[in-house]
Amino acid sequence: MRFGILGETRAWHDDDEVPLGGPARRALLALLLVRPGEVVSTDRLADEIAPTGALSAHSLQSQVSRLRTALGAAAAIERAGAGYRIVIDPDDVDAFRFERLAGEGRAALADGEAGRAVVLLHEALELWRGPVLADLPESETAQAVAVRLEERRLVALEDRIEAELRLGEHRAVVPELRELVGRHPLRERLAGLLMRALFAEGGQAEALVVFEATRRHLADELGADPSAELTALHRELLSTDPTASPAAPPAQLTNFVGRADEVTEVAEALRVARLVTLLGPGGVGKTRLSVEVAGAADVAGQVCFVELAPLRDGAGLPHALLGALGLRENGLQMGGGATAPVDRLIAALSDQVLLLVLDNCEHLVDEVAGLAARLLAACPRLRVLATSREPLGIIGEHLYPVRPLDEDAAVRLFTERAGAVRRGFTADPEVVRRICAALDDLPLAIELAAARSRTLDIDDLAGRLDDLLAVGARGNRTADERHRTLRSVVAWSWDLLSEPEQRAARRFTVFAGGATARSAVRVCGTDAETLEALADKSLLEVAGGRYRMLETIRAYGAERLDAAGERESVRRAHAQRLLELVRTADPHLRRAEQLEWLAVVAAEHEDLLAALRWAVEEPAVQTAFELLAAAFNYLWIRGASASVAPLAIALLASVGEAVPDGLGEEYATCVLLAGAASATDGAGERMWQRHRATAGKALAAAWPGDRSGRYPVVVLLWMMRNAGGPSPQDAFALVSSQRDCPEPWTRAAAHYVSGFGHLGRRDPAAAEVAFGQALEGFRSLGDRWGMALALDTLAGVAGARGDRTRAVGLTDEALVLTERLDALEDSADLLVNRGDHLAGDDAAGARTAYANAAALARRAGSSTYLAAALRGLGDIALEEGDLAEAERLYSEALERIDPHWIKSLGPRVRTLIGLGRVAAARSHHAKAREHYRQAAEVADTAGARAPEVLRMLGLSEKTVGCVLEAVAADR
């Protein structure tokens, strides 16, 4: 018989529950089960079953008798002295069995047996059915036992979760840990487990927020600091640099056949040469070899795989590399001209150990050569593996010709691929060898031919290929001859397709980055069965829910599309499909489902660029404007707006300054995107200056205040882009006038902007209210970008009034959000702010925040935010009396700061003041006054308000006085 007190009191005989009767009988059994075999006095039983004294000795004896009858002979309840006891094995009681299993699980965990620990602890915890001793709610005995067992249950939960973390189940345990930490905010082990789980999933900032919340709870409720263990974990997480993940090589669906020695040779070449180019004709297996080399265990560092085939020209090459590296082209906060993509790449890769795989370089060989040469010269730990039909032709290039398969490997490849499409495939090896020889042992040609063995007899297949290629015995053949062989096989495979299959295949060539089945069906005018048939015949590949076409086949299919006269109509259908997608995604990108929809659109990024390029070049003006506007929010949040700036510039050049009818918002969006070009691109700035006024009027007409336009994000970014200009008032008024707008995201943005107006009027309390309203508005929608902006400004207000604890907490919340959006440079900016909030009270914490900010800024290739972090480290060095180090850090920071961006104002002022303090400490008073005067000039850019700006930056009154003194002396 089994008994249960972890919940309502129950008993089971075999698998059948035993009816125990009313609450008094269940309470009686529960008291006896708390200590099996021990005597419980009748007085205690009566008092605890009925604390009001309503249970007499006779009634108790009657309840015991009835309980004996219910339990039968399987469990004896004995009279002993002045009480009763139940005679059973303690392991028959769930509470005792729980404690035994939990103890064994903990011991297994201590011995490093995480898998066994999980099994034991799961079994223990599954015994719980509810509150302990639920039938004794007022019993002192029950309450004491419940406290002990509930504590033991929490320990078992922690042990089980720790074991699961050791097994790599980080994501699965996060929801449970969140709920447990919410119920037990003072339990440090739970907090530590949640921090580790979040960090393992890439959530460093969120892990730091958990620590900060736990620290506050301990201080507020216990007056205690976190334990040494939790503090050590916090330091460990702070010292780790979270980085974006480069694009991995594409997953392969088939075995790698016949090139093991070549993988070793190429990997060895990469240890000697920093640039290795795999040379060979199409279809010889260059891409597959590069994938295998990238996955080799002895290739040092991370790997980033960049597919260049979708690029039309070299202008998009740096953007493609940034995207593959997981790096943004811009931060979330609109500023001046963006950093040039190549400069950002160099900054990001300057000290990384990375293998950069550039696949299919032949159509961009000059541009790839130029960029590779620059990167290799500036980034000493970088290595490049390229695949191309011709050499890059730069100094240091190591060429590795990729040759056809040897005879045995070719036969093995054909046999494996034929066996995959024809169950039980067997063939005379000599016939297979003849087929492979006819195909020049080219892997792609072999795979195409093997796919035909599903419907053709092997001898028939061999005969057809002999006729097709007029093959006899062949000796060594040139790359050009092999290319003709491959083309002939592709054409033969194509001709064997049905007319619907040919139509779908040639139309599919408009997809630059592959397609989902839904998109392919829509654009190609086909059905799912036809797509599957093309995959069966190796004309398409399918992986991860997306269809793709090998570049060699796509090139042939594009010729067929032109010959059919369908290119324009299919391109138009492709653009309309992308427009439909980004229009659908746009509102979701301002809500809680933001991350999911970012991933959906990101999967179509190459096709979005292809559709935009077609619409601009066609020109299909309306489609181009609509695509840019509908995609704007995605491009901005993903940090990819600079990649479309050249297209926006070209579109504006084609339409002039006249706003197309009904496209005022779209026109303003295009102007914004043109202005997002890199600082080195004068065309972008010229377009911005030329069209800004017209675009501003068009945007104001689309958002009159009493009704909503179509693209709320454009309105906010318009104001942010104009904030540092000569006349920001109109843009500010446009956004702040939307406080009663029916569109909720716009209302939140209007409150956010209004807060800055209150700050300008020296009313921080009103500003805090406005920023708080913005935060609640963005939070109700789930928009992480908006929440991060509002939290950052609220932290600034809190820091200005001296509430550093709140400022740090709000900053950490914002860090969680920018981390989720992969906004590395915005996270760097927030970490600098965190350091500034901590600097007065916690120099070590501030140094860590600045150092992490510098690491993130370097990883993101952001010179401006690196400068801000160096300024912070300079402040720490100055406070510690290391004048030489402080001067070095300040000087480097000043060289890196963008002087034209509004966000650079604070770092420039503080850096100049830092240099002034260094000079003053060395008694170089004239030099100190010069630095202070320069700081005042920068602070005075908004008018005669230098003192206000200096105080808003959190500078002490003594420092402000020094600056103003220097200005007065100069005058």
ZAVEXVO-668098 format. One line per 3 residues: number of its first residue (from 1); for each residue x, y, z of C-alpha. Coordinates in steps of 0.5 Angstrom, whole numbers, plus 500, padded with zeros to 3 digits. Each point is the difference from the previous one (the first is absolute). Layout:
% residues N
NUM) X Y Z; ...;
This chain:
% residues 971
1) 500 500 500; 502 507 498; 499 506 504;
4) 500 508 498; 500 506 504; 503 505 495;
7) 494 503 499; 493 497 502; 501 493 504;
10) 499 494 496; 501 493 500; 501 495 494;
13) 499 492 500; 504 498 494; 498 505 495;
16) 493 501 503; 498 506 505; 498 498 507;
19) 494 504 502; 502 503 507; 493 504 502;
22) 499 507 503; 505 505 501; 501 498 508;
25) 503 493 497; 504 503 495; 503 504 505;
28) 501 495 505; 504 496 495; 504 506 498;
31) 503 501 507; 502 492 501; 503 500 493;
34) 504 506 502; 505 496 504; 498 492 498;
37) 502 495 506; 500 506 505; 494 500 505;
40) 496 507 500; 496 501 507; 492 500 500;
43) 500 507 502; 505 503 495; 496 496 495;
46) 493 503 502; 503 507 501; 503 500 493;
49) 494 497 497; 495 505 503; 504 506 503;
52) 493 502 503; 500 494 504; 494 497 497;
55) 503 493 499; 499 496 507; 504 494 501;
58) 494 495 498; 499 504 494; 508 499 498;
61) 499 493 502; 495 499 495; 503 504 495;
64) 506 495 501; 496 494 499; 497 502 494;
67) 507 502 497; 502 493 501; 494 497 497;
70) 502 505 494; 507 498 499; 499 492 502;
73) 506 496 501; 505 503 496; 501 505 505;
76) 500 499 508; 498 506 504; 502 498 507;
79) 498 502 507; 506 501 504; 500 503 507;
82) 496 507 500; 500 501 492; 500 496 493;
85) 505 499 495; 500 497 493; 505 494 498;
88) 502 501 493; 506 501 496; 502 508 500;
91) 502 499 492; 492 499 499; 499 507 502;
94) 501 505 495; 503 505 504; 506 495 502;
97) 500 497 493; 501 507 498; 506 502 505;
100) 503 494 498; 500 501 492; 502 507 501;
103) 506 498 504; 502 495 495; 499 505 495;
106) 504 506 503; 506 494 502; 500 499 492;
109) 500 507 498; 506 501 505; 504 494 497;
112) 499 503 493; 494 495 498; 495 506 497;
115) 496 495 496; 499 495 506; 499 506 504;
118) 494 503 496; 497 493 499; 500 499 508;
121) 498 507 501; 494 500 495; 497 494 504;
124) 501 503 507; 496 506 497; 495 497 497;
127) 498 497 507; 497 507 501; 492 501 499;
130) 499 506 504; 502 504 507; 503 495 505;
133) 495 497 505; 494 504 497; 495 496 505;
136) 503 504 506; 500 507 498; 500 502 508;
139) 505 495 503; 506 502 503; 504 494 498;
142) 497 500 493; 503 507 499; 507 498 503;
145) 500 494 495; 498 504 494; 505 506 501;
148) 505 495 500; 498 496 494; 498 506 496;
151) 507 502 501; 503 493 498; 495 501 494;
154) 503 506 498; 507 497 501; 498 494 495;
157) 498 505 495; 506 504 500; 504 494 500;
160) 496 497 494; 501 507 496; 507 500 501;
163) 501 493 497; 496 502 494; 504 506 499;
166) 506 495 500; 497 496 495; 499 507 496;
169) 492 501 501; 501 507 501; 494 502 496;
172) 495 495 503; 501 502 507; 500 508 499;
175) 492 501 501; 500 495 506; 506 504 503;
178) 497 507 499; 494 497 503; 504 498 506;
181) 504 506 501; 494 504 500; 497 496 506;
184) 506 500 503; 504 506 499; 505 499 506;
187) 502 493 498; 507 502 497; 501 493 497;
190) 494 500 496; 502 507 497; 507 497 499;
193) 497 495 496; 496 504 496; 506 505 498;
196) 504 494 498; 494 498 495; 499 506 497;
199) 507 502 499; 501 493 496; 494 502 496;
202) 504 507 498; 496 504 505; 506 503 504;
205) 496 507 501; 494 496 503; 504 496 505;
208) 503 506 502; 493 503 502; 499 494 504;
211) 506 501 504; 498 507 501; 493 498 502;
214) 502 495 505; 505 505 503; 495 505 501;
217) 495 495 503; 505 498 505; 502 507 502;
220) 493 502 501; 497 494 504; 506 497 503;
223) 505 506 500; 505 495 497; 505 500 494;
226) 500 494 495; 504 494 502; 507 499 498;
229) 498 495 495; 495 504 496; 504 506 500;
232) 506 496 497; 495 497 495; 498 508 498;
235) 507 501 499; 501 494 496; 494 503 495;
238) 503 507 500; 506 498 498; 498 496 494;
241) 499 503 493; 493 498 497; 501 500 492;
244) 495 499 495; 501 494 496; 503 500 493;
247) 496 496 495; 502 493 500; 501 496 494;
250) 494 497 496; 497 493 503; 502 494 495;
253) 494 495 499; 505 495 497; 506 496 502;
256) 507 503 498; 503 495 495; 507 500 498;
259) 504 506 502; 503 499 507; 507 501 498;
262) 498 506 496; 497 503 507; 506 498 504;
265) 504 504 494; 496 506 500; 500 501 508;
268) 508 499 500; 500 505 494; 496 505 505;
271) 505 499 505; 506 503 496; 496 505 495;
274) 495 505 502; 496 499 494; 499 494 496;
277) 495 500 494; 497 493 498; 500 501 492;
280) 496 495 495; 494 500 495; 493 500 502;
283) 497 494 503; 507 497 502; 499 501 508;
286) 503 506 502; 495 502 505; 499 494 503;
289) 507 499 501; 500 507 503; 495 498 505;
292) 503 494 502; 507 504 501; 496 505 504;
295) 497 494 505; 507 497 501; 502 499 507;
298) 507 503 499; 498 506 497; 501 506 505;
301) 495 505 502; 493 501 498; 497 499 493;
304) 496 505 496; 497 498 493; 498 505 495;
307) 496 498 494; 502 505 495; 496 497 494;
310) 494 504 501; 504 507 500; 499 504 493;
313) 506 504 501; 505 502 505; 497 506 503;
316) 496 495 505; 506 496 501; 502 503 507;
319) 493 500 502; 499 493 499; 506 498 504;
322) 497 505 506; 494 496 499; 503 493 500;
325) 505 502 506; 493 502 504; 502 507 500;
328) 496 506 500; 501 506 495; 497 505 505;
331) 497 500 507; 493 501 502; 501 508 501;
334) 500 504 494; 506 504 500; 505 503 494;
337) 503 497 495; 501 492 501; 507 497 500;
340) 503 498 494; 498 492 499; 507 499 499;
343) 503 504 506; 495 496 504; 502 493 497;
346) 507 502 502; 499 503 507; 496 493 501;
349) 505 495 498; 506 504 502; 502 495 505;
352) 495 494 499; 503 493 498; 495 499 495;
355) 500 495 493; 496 504 495; 497 496 495;
358) 498 504 493; 496 495 496; 499 501 492;
361) 505 506 499; 501 500 492; 494 505 498;
364) 503 505 505; 507 498 500; 503 507 500;
367) 496 503 506; 501 494 504; 508 500 499;
370) 500 508 502; 496 498 506; 504 494 502;
373) 506 504 499; 498 505 505; 497 496 505;
376) 506 495 500; 505 506 501; 496 503 505;
379) 498 494 504; 506 496 502; 496 494 503;
382) 495 499 494; 501 495 495; 496 499 493;
385) 498 494 496; 497 502 494; 496 496 494;
388) 501 502 493; 501 498 493; 506 505 499;
391) 505 503 505; 499 506 504; 507 502 498;
394) 502 503 506; 507 500 504; 500 494 505;
397) 495 496 496; 501 492 501; 496 497 494;
400) 497 493 501; 497 497 493; 494 495 502;
403) 500 495 495; 495 495 498; 499 493 505;
406) 504 495 499; 497 493 497; 498 497 506;
409) 497 506 503; 496 501 494; 497 493 500;
412) 499 501 507; 496 506 500; 496 498 494;
415) 498 494 504; 498 503 506; 496 506 497;
418) 497 495 495; 498 495 506; 497 506 503;
421) 495 501 495; 499 493 498; 499 495 506;
424) 505 494 499; 504 503 494; 505 495 497;
427) 504 501 494; 506 497 497; 506 504 502;
430) 503 500 493; 494 504 498; 500 505 505;
433) 507 501 499; 498 501 493; 495 505 502;
436) 504 504 504; 506 500 495; 495 503 495;
439) 498 506 505; 508 501 501; 499 498 508;
442) 497 507 501; 496 499 507; 494 504 498;
445) 499 497 493; 500 493 503; 495 502 505;
448) 495 503 495; 501 493 496; 500 496 506;
451) 493 503 501; 497 498 494; 502 492 502;
454) 493 501 503; 496 499 493; 506 498 496;
457) 503 493 499; 508 501 502; 502 497 493;
460) 495 505 496; 502 506 505; 508 498 497;
463) 497 499 493; 497 507 500; 506 503 503;
466) 505 497 495; 495 503 495; 500 507 503;
469) 507 501 501; 503 496 495; 505 497 505;
472) 505 495 498; 506 499 504; 502 506 503;
475) 507 503 503; 501 506 504; 495 506 498;
478) 501 507 501; 495 504 505; 496 503 494;
481) 499 493 497; 497 498 507; 496 506 500;
484) 497 498 493; 499 493 503; 496 503 506;
487) 496 504 496; 498 495 495; 498 495 506;
490) 496 506 503; 496 501 493; 499 493 500;
493) 497 500 507; 496 506 498; 497 497 494;
496) 498 494 503; 495 504 505; 493 501 498;
499) 498 507 498; 497 502 507; 506 498 503;
502) 504 504 495; 496 506 501; 500 499 508;
505) 508 499 499; 501 506 496; 496 505 504;
508) 503 497 506; 507 504 498; 497 507 502;
511) 501 498 507; 507 502 503; 500 497 506;
514) 495 494 500; 493 500 501; 495 496 505;
517) 495 496 496; 494 505 501; 504 505 496;
520) 503 496 495; 493 497 498; 497 508 500;
523) 506 503 496; 501 493 495; 493 499 499;
526) 501 493 502; 498 495 505; 503 496 506;
529) 500 494 496; 504 503 495; 505 503 504;
532) 501 493 504; 501 497 493; 506 505 498;
535) 503 498 507; 500 493 498; 503 501 494;
538) 506 504 503; 498 507 497; 498 503 507;
541) 503 498 507; 495 501 506; 502 501 507;
544) 497 504 506; 494 501 496; 503 503 495;
547) 501 499 492; 507 502 497; 503 499 493;
550) 507 499 499; 504 505 496; 502 496 494;
553) 493 498 499; 497 507 502; 504 503 494;
556) 498 495 495; 492 501 503; 501 508 499;
559) 502 499 493; 494 496 499; 495 505 504;
562) 503 506 495; 499 495 494; 493 499 502;
565) 499 508 501; 497 499 507; 506 504 504;
568) 496 507 501; 493 496 502; 504 496 504;
571) 504 505 503; 494 504 502; 496 494 503;
574) 506 499 504; 500 508 502; 493 499 502;
577) 501 494 504; 506 504 504; 495 506 501;
580) 495 496 503; 504 496 505; 503 507 502;
583) 494 503 501; 497 494 504; 506 501 504;
586) 500 507 502; 495 501 505; 503 493 503;
589) 507 503 501; 497 505 505; 497 495 504;
592) 502 494 505; 501 496 494; 505 504 497;
595) 506 495 501; 496 495 496; 498 504 495;
598) 507 503 499; 502 493 499; 495 499 495;
601) 502 506 496; 507 499 501; 500 493 496;
604) 497 504 494; 506 506 501; 503 498 493;
607) 494 500 496; 498 506 503; 506 504 498;
610) 499 496 493; 493 503 499; 502 507 502;
613) 505 500 495; 496 497 495; 494 506 502;
616) 505 505 500; 504 498 493; 493 498 496;
619) 498 506 503; 494 498 503; 499 506 504;
622) 494 499 504; 503 492 502; 506 503 502;
625) 498 505 505; 495 496 503; 505 494 501;
628) 505 505 503; 495 503 505; 497 493 502;
631) 507 497 501; 502 506 504; 499 498 507;
634) 503 493 499; 506 503 496; 501 505 506;
637) 499 495 506; 504 495 496; 506 506 499;
640) 500 499 493; 497 506 497; 507 502 497;
643) 499 494 495; 495 504 497; 502 507 500;
646) 503 499 493; 493 498 497; 497 506 504;
649) 505 505 497; 499 497 493; 492 500 501;
652) 500 507 502; 505 502 494; 495 497 495;
655) 493 504 503; 503 506 502; 497 505 505;
658) 493 499 499; 496 495 505; 497 495 496;
661) 492 500 501; 498 496 506; 507 498 502;
664) 502 506 505; 502 495 506; 503 496 495;
667) 504 506 497; 502 502 507; 503 493 501;
670) 504 500 494; 503 506 502; 502 498 507;
673) 503 493 497; 504 504 495; 503 504 506;
676) 502 494 504; 505 499 495; 507 500 503;
679) 504 506 502; 505 499 494; 494 500 495;
682) 499 507 498; 494 498 495; 496 498 506;
685) 501 507 504; 499 504 494; 493 496 499;
688) 498 501 507; 501 508 500; 497 500 493;
691) 494 497 502; 499 501 507; 495 506 500;
694) 496 497 495; 499 493 504; 499 504 506;
697) 494 503 497; 497 493 497; 501 497 507;
700) 496 505 504; 495 500 495; 499 492 501;
703) 500 501 507; 495 506 502; 499 498 507;
706) 493 498 499; 501 494 496; 506 495 499;
709) 505 499 495; 502 493 497; 507 500 503;
712) 501 502 507; 507 498 501; 502 505 495;
715) 497 506 504; 504 499 506; 507 498 496;
718) 498 507 496; 501 504 506; 506 496 502;
721) 504 501 494; 498 508 500; 502 500 507;
724) 507 502 499; 498 505 494; 499 507 499;
727) 493 501 502; 497 493 504; 494 504 502;
730) 495 498 494; 502 493 501; 499 500 508;
733) 494 503 499; 497 495 495; 502 494 505;
736) 498 504 506; 493 502 497; 498 492 500;
739) 499 499 507; 492 499 499; 501 496 493;
742) 496 494 500; 506 496 498; 503 497 506;
745) 507 500 498; 500 507 498; 497 502 506;
748) 506 497 504; 505 503 495; 497 507 501;
751) 500 499 508; 507 498 499; 502 506 496;
754) 496 505 505; 504 498 505; 506 503 497;
757) 496 507 499; 499 500 508; 507 499 501;
760) 502 506 496; 495 504 504; 504 497 506;
763) 494 496 503; 503 493 501; 494 498 504;
766) 495 501 494; 506 497 496; 500 494 504;
769) 492 499 500; 500 501 492; 506 495 499;
772) 496 495 505; 494 501 496; 504 498 494;
775) 503 494 503; 493 497 502; 497 501 493;
778) 506 497 497; 500 494 505; 492 499 499;
781) 502 499 493; 506 496 501; 505 504 496;
784) 507 499 503; 503 505 496; 495 506 502;
787) 501 497 508; 507 500 499; 500 507 498;
790) 495 502 506; 504 497 505; 507 503 498;
793) 497 507 500; 496 498 507; 507 498 503;
796) 503 506 498; 495 504 503; 501 496 507;
799) 507 500 499; 500 508 500; 496 501 506;
802) 505 495 504; 496 493 500; 506 496 497;
805) 497 494 502; 493 501 496; 504 502 494;
808) 505 494 500; 493 496 501; 497 503 494;
811) 506 500 496; 501 492 501; 492 499 498;
814) 502 504 493; 506 496 499; 496 494 501;
817) 496 502 494; 506 503 495; 503 493 501;
820) 494 497 498; 500 504 494; 507 498 499;
823) 502 508 500; 507 499 502; 502 508 500;
826) 493 502 503; 502 495 506; 507 503 500;
829) 497 507 501; 496 497 506; 506 497 503;
832) 503 507 500; 494 503 503; 500 494 505;
835) 508 502 502; 498 507 500; 494 499 505;
838) 505 495 504; 506 505 500; 499 504 506;
841) 499 494 505; 503 493 497; 506 502 496;
844) 501 492 498; 493 499 498; 501 506 495;
847) 507 498 497; 496 493 499; 495 504 496;
850) 504 504 496; 505 494 498; 494 496 498;
853) 497 506 496; 507 501 497; 500 493 498;
856) 493 500 497; 501 506 496; 507 497 497;
859) 496 494 498; 494 504 497; 505 505 496;
862) 498 506 504; 505 505 501; 495 505 503;
865) 498 495 506; 507 498 500; 502 507 502;
868) 495 501 505; 502 494 503; 508 502 500;
871) 498 507 503; 497 496 506; 506 496 501;
874) 504 506 500; 495 503 505; 502 494 505;
877) 508 500 498; 499 508 502; 497 498 507;
880) 505 495 501; 506 505 499; 502 497 493;
883) 501 506 496; 504 497 495; 495 495 499;
886) 494 505 500; 503 504 495; 501 495 495;
889) 493 497 501; 497 507 499; 504 502 494;
892) 498 493 497; 493 502 501; 500 507 497;
895) 503 497 494; 495 495 499; 494 504 502;
898) 495 502 494; 500 508 501; 493 501 496;
901) 496 495 504; 495 503 505; 501 494 504;
904) 508 501 500; 499 507 504; 500 497 507;
907) 506 495 499; 504 506 496; 499 505 506;
910) 502 495 505; 506 498 496; 502 507 500;
913) 499 501 507; 504 494 502; 506 503 496;
916) 499 506 503; 500 497 507; 506 496 498;
919) 504 506 498; 498 504 507; 502 494 504;
922) 507 501 496; 500 508 502; 499 501 492;
925) 495 505 502; 500 504 493; 499 493 496;
928) 494 498 505; 496 507 499; 501 498 492;
931) 497 493 501; 494 503 505; 499 506 495;
934) 499 495 494; 495 496 504; 496 506 502;
937) 500 501 492; 497 493 499; 495 501 505;
940) 498 507 498; 498 497 493; 492 501 502;
943) 501 507 502; 503 503 506; 498 494 504;
946) 507 497 502; 499 500 508; 493 496 499;
949) 503 495 495; 506 499 505; 496 499 505;
952) 495 495 496; 506 496 499; 501 499 507;
955) 506 504 501; 502 502 507; 499 508 502;
958) 507 500 501; 502 498 493; 494 504 497;
961) 503 506 504; 507 499 497; 497 500 493;
964) 497 506 501; 506 503 503; 504 498 494;
967) 495 503 495; 499 507 504; 508 500 500;
970) 500 499 493; 495 506 499;
